[in-house]
Amino acid sequence: MEHQLITEKQVAQRFPFSKSWLQKARMTGTGPEYIKIRARVFYKIDAVEEYLSAQPTCNSTAEYDTNQKARLRNKASATQGAH
């Protein structure tokens, strides 16, 4: 299966992610999957689209805050269970 690779700059131009957010997400492991070839970073378009579609949708900022807190609790529980 062939995947089209795009650069960080191309992701930022095509999707609602800034270059700085992508860099931070790579450090924390919270963003879309990426491939590093030597010193260059690439993203599979389908991986970025999959990541974006997996994000919850909200109708209000209050709903977003509630969803965000729940995700953080779930992540903390999963991390504690792994140790």
Secondary structure, DSSP 8 states (H G I E B T S, - for coil): ----EEEHHHHHHHSS--HHHHHHHHHHT-S---EEETTEEEEEHHHHHHHHHHS---SSHHHHHHHHHHHHHHHHHHHHHH-
